[in-house]
Amino acid sequence: METEIEKKFKDSLAQIEKAFREEIASVRGSRPTPALVEDVLVDYYGQKVPLKQLASISVIPPREIQISAWDKMAVSGIIKAVSSALNLQAVSDGSVIHINFPSLTQERRQELIRLVKEKTEEFKVRSRLLRDEVKKEISEKEKNKEITEDDKFQLNERIQKILDEFNERVEDYLKKKIDEINE
């Protein structure tokens, strides 16, 4: 039976994993993805609005992102925001904006792989810190006679198993991202 501590730990790890996936998705691979631009903030009638709320975003293989603005008045703001965020030239064709991505150099690929690995390690550290907090909580419960010593060891083992599964998923996602960068 899953305890309250395990459930809380799993929920917290799920939030860390979601943040990790979003962070890694925003790193450019060889092929562009909508995640690269969807959260770019666009100045729209004096408000900062995420691009995904102003336009539809699609990928035109092999290296182009196409943004279809729903409001023609937003096109210039979108071009400005996307160009500065990606450091690439966006070109408008009426209410459709095209962004062509150049091929990655080997040096840039290595730089991106290093960046992704650093981000992965940051999230692993966050998960280990969370585990340590949970282990302290378990020890406190044992000290206060709320659980037995055997329960404490079993809980710690299950917490470690949950963390190991989390780390496996993170490593799989990292491997996929590295493969995507190297395509």
C-alpha positions in Angstrom: 0.0 0.0 0.0 1.3 3.4 -0.9 1.8 5.8 2.0 1.0 9.5 2.1 4.7 10.2 2.1 5.3 8.2 -1.1 2.3 9.8 -2.8 3.6 13.3 -1.9 7.1 12.3 -3.1 5.7 11.0 -6.4 3.6 14.1 -6.9 6.6 16.4 -6.3 8.8 14.3 -8.6 6.1 14.5 -11.3 6.2 18.3 -11.1 10.0 18.3 -11.3 9.8 16.0 -14.3 7.2 18.2 -16.1 9.5 21.2 -15.5 12.5 19.3 -16.8 10.7 18.2 -20.0 9.5 21.7 -20.7 13.0 23.1 -20.1 14.7 20.5 -22.3 12.0 20.9 -25.1 12.9 24.6 -25.3 16.5 23.7 -26.3 16.8 23.6 -30.1 17.6 20.3 -31.8 18.5 19.8 -35.4 14.9 20.1 -36.3 12.8 23.0 -35.1 9.8 22.4 -32.8 6.9 24.6 -31.8 8.2 24.5 -28.2 11.0 26.8 -29.3 8.6 29.7 -29.8 5.3 29.0 -28.2 6.1 30.7 -24.9 7.9 33.7 -26.4 6.2 36.8 -25.0 4.8 39.2 -27.6 3.8 42.8 -27.0 0.1 42.8 -28.0 -1.8 46.0 -27.3 0.4 46.8 -24.4 0.2 43.3 -22.9 2.9 40.6 -22.8 1.1 37.6 -24.3 2.6 34.1 -25.0 2.8 33.5 -28.8 0.7 30.3 -28.5 -2.3 32.5 -27.5 -1.9 34.7 -30.7 -1.2 32.3 -33.4 -1.0 28.7 -34.6 2.5 27.3 -34.9 3.6 24.5 -37.2 6.8 23.0 -38.5 7.5 22.8 -42.2 10.2 20.2 -42.6 13.1 20.2 -42.7 14.1 23.5 -41.0 11.2 26.0 -40.9 8.7 27.1 -38.4 5.5 28.7 -39.7 3.4 31.0 -37.5 -0.1 31.9 -38.6 -1.2 35.0 -36.6 -4.9 35.2 -35.9 -4.8 39.0 -35.8 -2.9 40.8 -38.6 -2.2 43.6 -36.1 -0.1 41.2 -34.1 2.3 40.2 -36.9 4.9 43.0 -36.4 5.0 42.3 -32.6 5.4 38.5 -33.3 8.2 39.1 -35.8 10.0 41.4 -33.3 9.6 39.1 -30.3 10.5 35.9 -32.2 13.5 37.5 -34.0 15.0 38.7 -30.7 14.2 35.5 -28.8 15.8 33.2 -31.4 18.3 35.5 -32.8 17.0 34.6 -36.3 15.3 36.6 -39.0 11.6 36.1 -39.2 9.9 36.9 -42.5 6.2 37.9 -42.9 3.9 36.9 -45.8 0.7 38.7 -44.8 -0.5 37.1 -41.6 1.9 34.1 -42.0 5.4 34.3 -40.5 8.3 32.1 -41.7 11.4 31.4 -39.6 14.2 29.4 -41.3 16.6 27.6 -39.1 20.2 27.1 -40.3 21.9 23.7 -39.9 23.7 23.4 -36.6 27.5 23.4 -36.7 29.3 20.6 -34.9 30.6 23.1 -32.4 27.0 24.4 -31.7 25.8 20.8 -31.3 28.4 20.1 -28.7 27.4 23.3 -26.9 23.7 22.4 -26.9 24.5 18.8 -25.6 26.6 20.3 -22.8 23.7 22.7 -21.9 21.2 19.9 -21.9 23.4 17.7 -19.7 23.9 20.6 -17.3 20.1 21.2 -17.1 19.6 17.4 -16.6 22.0 17.4 -13.7 20.3 20.4 -12.1 17.0 18.6 -12.1 18.6 15.4 -10.7 20.0 17.5 -7.9 16.5 18.9 -7.2 15.1 15.4 -7.0 17.9 14.2 -4.7 17.3 17.2 -2.4 13.6 16.3 -2.3 14.5 12.7 -1.5 16.7 13.9 1.4 13.8 16.0 2.8 11.5 13.0 2.6 14.1 10.8 4.4 14.3 13.4 7.2 10.6 13.4 7.5 10.6 9.5 7.7 13.3 9.6 10.4 11.3 12.2 12.4 8.2 9.9 12.2 10.4 7.0 13.5 11.9 9.2 16.2 8.3 10.2 17.3 7.3 6.5 17.4 4.7 7.1 14.6 6.4 4.3 12.5 8.7 1.4 13.4 12.3 1.1 12.4 11.4 -1.6 9.9 8.8 0.7 8.4 11.4 3.4 8.1 13.8 1.1 6.2 11.1 -0.1 3.9 9.9 3.4 3.2 13.4 4.6 2.5 13.9 1.7 0.1 10.6 2.5 -1.7 11.5 6.2 -1.9 14.8 5.3 -3.4 13.2 3.0 -5.9 10.8 5.8 -7.0 13.8 8.1 -7.4 15.7 5.5 -9.5 12.7 5.2 -11.8 12.5 9.0 -12.1 16.2 9.1 -13.0 15.7 6.4 -15.6 13.0 8.4 -17.3 15.1 11.6 -17.2 18.1 9.7 -18.7 15.9 8.3 -21.5 14.6 11.8 -22.2 18.1 13.2 -22.2 19.3 10.5 -24.6 16.4 11.3 -27.0 17.2 15.0 -26.9 20.9 14.3 -27.6 19.9 12.1 -30.6 17.6 14.9 -31.8 20.5 17.5 -31.5 22.8 15.1 -33.4 20.4 14.4 -36.3 
